């Protein structure tokens, strides 16, 4: 038998070339398919994002429209207030147990160098529903600090700070008040409201010296009841009086009094000026004292 080596080699090369070509086509087809799928998924993802964005924008627009209609009809009233509170601070505070037979010192702000006047921000949001149901959320900080060389020995939270010691002091009190009022229109000029709520106080008192450092923290939620009177003799001017307070027995009490005037300046924007008086009396967890904050506040009110 005669065997032709050249033909066999050619056949092998041709077969190999055909297989390589087929593999290349298959790979190209696979890549094309994957690319097509990837492109399809990419388009689908973009479409999904656009569709979701459309739904969100539509919902926000519809919600804004409904809120606007509700506000226009009087069913819903939303306003935001912001201003400054020119506080005056006075009072006294005892913190801790007796030290070596000495009762804790009844400290006044001037004893430890605390400020007695301060300007703080005031923020308030109000929502009125169905004409006469009013919900308000108010935030007010009371933050005081100072330093002094002691003119007397001070006993604070179980520690003794001797006379002529240099100390730095800090009092931080934060008020978060939620209050509901139902208003009763007496006539077109006068509205009277009664309601209830809660004022949550968080407090921190700190006294530091080169050798000692003491901090006392306290949280005090105080239930509130109260009333308000609004008199509007003119369309653009109204006068407001308010009282809120509550006693928690031997643990203390809190009351808040405010009187002021509101002037509707332009469109939804009003200007207000008030005088505020707040008193907190507390006797819990070895903290005993009376703190008074009072002074004028003024700012802007934006009604939506």
Order of alpha helices (4+ residues) and beta strands (2+ residues): alpha-beta-beta-beta-beta-beta-beta-beta-beta-beta-beta-beta-beta
